[in-house]
Amino acid sequence: MKVTEVKTRVFEFPLPRAFHPTWQPFPSHVARVHVVEVHTDEGIVGVGSGGVPVRWDVAGALLVGQDPMDIVRHVENLRSFSFFVGRPWALEVALWDIVGKALGEPIYRLLGGGEPRLLAYASTAELRPAAERVDVVQEFQALGFRAIKLRFHSADPREDLKVLEAVRTSVGDSMTIMVDANWGWRIAPDQQPHRWDLRTAIWVAKELEAMGVYWLEEPLDAFDYHGLAELRSHLNSLRLAGGELARGPEEISAYLEHNSLDVYQPDCTFVGGIWTCHRLAFMIRQAKREFTPHTWTNGIGLVANMHVAAAGGVTFLEFPLEPPCWTPEIRDFMLTEPLQVDQQGYVHVPQGPGLGIQLDEEKLRRYEKTDVRRLL
């Protein structure tokens, strides 16, 4: 089998209102999704998405004429190429999709098997008043969720703590609660004057610990390995989480070497593809730490990380959810079947070959942008 063509397609799905996630200083009005297709001479087409969009068609020129099943060599080549074009790892996801389709197996089984259902936590995105957030959490509970992640990003952390306290009072011990401070990386840093220093992070972490929070995510700069280790030394039951935007194994290794984190969140579409993330999951487990990948990209990126998670022995899986702007129907609009949780709070890994998904071509034609180069 040989790769014959690599194509990039761009889609924009309109959101019902302005979306204000805490990780960016500007609102979003559309869900923009870049999808890469890797075509072969046997008619098998692999798809990938997620991560940071780059000129995947340009990066994919390396693959034309090559055997798509030679995964390790392609990972090495793409890793070198990434220094020049950014993160090309959606291509590697598409190659795994081809391998799985050719062999008639879902990707997680090719990685060694594992648990095909994963306990999901509803991962929110916006800051909301306490009463409104409580209402949303109760809706999530009714859907079956047993865990929730709240965002902290207010100018005064005491405002966020009030929201947490209201949610904890509402759900009691019936839900596991995580908190994401979103201070690990910066967009327009001059618009983020309220970043936490170590003293603030220790104070907030102690408050979270008193309220039984499971983990605190990205309280300090992502590369402050020593500061995170110092913060961790002040804690007892609260876990520190991070690593979602790690660009390669070296960053994860640095966290482990400095004892910076308890929970590691590499995303296969950012860190080096499914193969690299699978190896990192093993390394993290060997170090007696917790692995649970970041999944906040789109439906294809979510499914790719689900396969890694299923083979990687996770405690929880991130399930991005913030209605009305980020629902399964919006997040997964490119799929024929949006992912949902069951009444016990589990999300099930697709069992078809490869990623196990089918693209909804009718919707894709409706939302496809023809001026692709302008949007890359």
N, C-alpha and C positions, 0 to 999 in steps of 0.2 A: 504494500500500500504506500502511496506517495501523496504528499500535500500538493495540490494543484493551484490553490488560490486562497488568499486571506482577504476578507472584506470587513470593513467597519461600517456600522449603521448607527444612526443617532435618532433618538425619539424624545419627544417632550409631551408629558401628560399634564394637563392643567390641574392645579390644586384648587380646592373649593374656597380657600381664603389664603391670605399671606401666612406663610409658615415661618416661625421664629425659633429655630433650634439654638440651643445655648452655645454651640461650637462655632457659630459664625456671626459677625456683627451686622449682617444684612439679612432681610427676609428672602425666602424663595417663593416663587409663584408657579413654578412648574417642577415636576419631577423629570429631570433630564437623565436619560439612560443611554450609555454607549454599549453596544453589543458587537462582539467580534465573532465572525464565522470563519472556521477553518475547513475548507473543502478538500476532498480527497478524490483520487481516481477510481475509487470503489463506490462512490456515491454517498459515503458517510460524511456527515457535516457535524462538526463539533462547535458548540457555542460557549462563550465565556463573557463575563462582565464583572463589575465591581472594581474596587480599588480606585486609583487615580487614572482617568482617561488620558491616553497618549495616542500617538499615531500608530495604532496597533497594526494597520495595514502595512506601514513602513517597517516596523519591527518584524512583522510576519514574513517579510521578504526573505528572511533567513531560513524560513521553514519550507519554502516552495522547493519541491523536488526531494524533500527529506521524508524519512519514515516517521510518521507521527507517534509511533509507539516507542521511540528511543528517548524516553522522558528525561532520564538523568542527563544525557548530553545536551538536550534542549534547555534544561534548567541552567546548566553551566554557561551556555551561549547567551541565553537571555539575561542572565545575571551580569555578564560583561556588557551587553548592549544597554542595560538599564542605566549605566553611567552617562549615557548620551541621550536617551529618549525618555527617561522617567521609569515608572513601574509598568512593565509589560505583562503582568502576571495573569491577566485575563486570557492571554494566549495559552498559557500552560493549563489553565482550567479547561479551555476548549480541547486541548490535546487529550486530557484525561477523559473528556466526554467521548472523544473518538475511540479511545482504547476500550472504555466500558461498552460502547455500542458494538465494537468489533468482537468483543469476547462475550457479549450478552450478560454482563454483570453490572450491578451498581458499583460506583466508585468505592464506597466504604468497604465493600467486600474484597475488592482488589487490594485495599490497604491492610487487610487482615481480618476484616469482619468487626463486629462490635454490636452495640445496642441500637436497634433501628428506631427506637422512640427516645426522645430526649426531653427532660423536664425543662420547660421554657420559663424565662422570666420576661415580663412585659417591660420593655426598655423604652421609657418616655424620652421626650426631646426638648420640651419647652418649660419655661417657668410659668406657673399658674397660681392664682390665689388659693389659700388653703381649702376653702369650701369647695371650689371647683375641682381641685386635685382630688379631694376625698371622693367626690361623685364619680370621677373617672376611674379611680382605683376600685370602687365598689362595682362599677360596670365590668372591669377586668376580672374581678372575683367571680362574678356571675358567669363569665365565659369559661371559667375553670382554672384561671391562673392562681398559682400559689406563691408567686414571687414577683416583686416589682422593683424597678430601678428608678429613683427620682433624680432630677437634675438640681444641683446647687450652682448658682452663678450670679446671685444678686450682689449688689454693691456692698450690702451688709449681710454677712452670713446668718445673722440672727433672724432675718426674714425667711431664709430657707429652713432654718431649724424649726420655725413655727409651722411651716407646711409639713415637715417630717413629723412633728409632734402630733399634728391633727390626723395624719394618716395612721400613725401608730395607735392612737387612741381609737380610731375607727375600726381597724382590722385586728387589734390586739396581737396575739401570737399566731394568728391564722395565716399570715403571710410573711415570707422572708423579704426583708427590705435591703436593697443596696442603694448607694449614693454615688453619683458621678459628679465631680467638681468641674471637670473639663478644663483644667488648667495645664494640661500636659504639653500643649502645643499652641501656637499663636497664629491668628489671622489678624492683620492690622493691629499690632501690639499697642500702638498709641491710643487705640480705642478700648483698651483693656486695662484701665488704671487700677483695678481692684484685685489684681492677682494676689494670691495668698503667699505670704512668707512662711518660713518654717514655724515661727511662733503661732501664727494664726492657724496653720494646718494642725498643729498639736492640739490647740484648744478645741477646734471643730471636731477633730477625731475623738477626743475624750467625750464630747457631748454625744456623738453618734454611738460610741461604745456603751454609754449609759442607757441608750434607747434600744440596744440590742441589734444594731445594724450589722449586716453580714460582711460587707466590704465597703471601703472608700476608694474611689477610682480617681486617678490623676489629680491629686491635691497639689502637686508641685510640677515644675518643668520636667518634661519627659527625660531629659538628660541629666537631671540632678540626682545621680545615683547615690551620692553620699547623703544628701538631704533626705531622700526617701528612706534610706537605711536608718538614719537618725530618728526620723518620725516613727518608723516601725518599732524601734527599740523602746518607745514610750507606750506601746499598746499591748493589751492582753488578748482580748477576744476578737477585736476588730481586725479584719484583714485589709491589706493594701493591694490594690489592683492596678494594672497598667500594661503598656506595651502594645496597644491597639494599632498604632501607626508605625510600629517598628519596620524598618526598611530592609532588614536582613537578620540572619542568625546572630551576628556580632552584638547587636543591641540587646537581644534576649540573653545572650551569654553574660553581658556586662551586668544586667540586673541580677542574675544568679550569683555572679562572683561577688557582688557588693551586698548580697542579702537585702535587696531593695524592695522586693515584692513577695506577696503570698499567692496572688492570683495573676496568671499570665494570660494575655488576651491577643496574641498575634492573629491577624486576619490573613488567610491564604492569598487573598487578592492584593495585599499590600507587601507581605513579608518575603515572598519568593515562590508563590504557587502552592499547590496542594502537596507536592512531594516535600518541599522544605518545611511547611507547616506541620505535616505529619511527623517528620523527624524531630521538630522542636517539641511537639506534644510529648513524645517519648522522653526527651531530655528533661522536660519540666517534671514529668511524673517521677523520673528516676531521682530527681532532686527533692522529692516529697513536697512538691508545690502543686497548686491547682491550675489546670488548663481549661480555659473556656474562651473560644474565639470571639473577637469582635465581628459583628455581622451587619452594621448600619451602612449598607450600600443600596442594594435593590434585591429583587426576588432571586435573580441568578446568583449573585454573590452570597446571599443567605444560604441557598441550597449547596453551593460549593463548600462553604464552611460547615454545614450540617454533616456532610460526608466525612470531613476531617474530624469533627467532634464525635461522630458515631464510632469511629475507629480509635479515638483518643481518650475515651473514658472521662467525659465531662460530668460535673455535678449539675450545672445549669447551662442552658443555651440561651443566648440573647435573641429575643424576638421583638424587633423594632415595631413600636405601636404607639401612635399619638393621634387619635381621631380629633377632628375630621380630616386632617391633612395627610396623615400617614396611617392608612389602614391596609389590611392585606390586599384589598382590591386595587389600591393605588400603588403600594410597594411592589406588587407582583402583577401589574397590569399586563406585562409582556407574556405571562404564562396563561395557559388554558385553565389551570386550576390553582388559584391562590392558596398559599399555605395557611392552615388554621390550627389552633390547638384543640385537643379533645376536652371533654368535661373533667378530666383528671389533671389537666394542665400540661399535657405532653404534646409535642409536635413530632410527626412521624417522617422519617427520612424516605424520600421517594424510592420506590423499589424497581423502577424501570432501569434498563441498561444505561451506563454513563451517569450523567447527572440525574436522569430519570424524569426529566421535564419535557414539556412540549410548548413551543412558542405559539402564541395566539396571533397568527398572521393577519387576521382581519383587523385586530386592534393595532398591530404594528404598522400596517399600511395607513391607518387613519392618523397615527401620531408620528410617522416618520418625517424627518427633516431632510430635504434634498440637498441643501447647501451644507454638506457635511464639513468641508474644510474650514468654514467660518466658525464652526462650533467646536472644533478640536483644540 
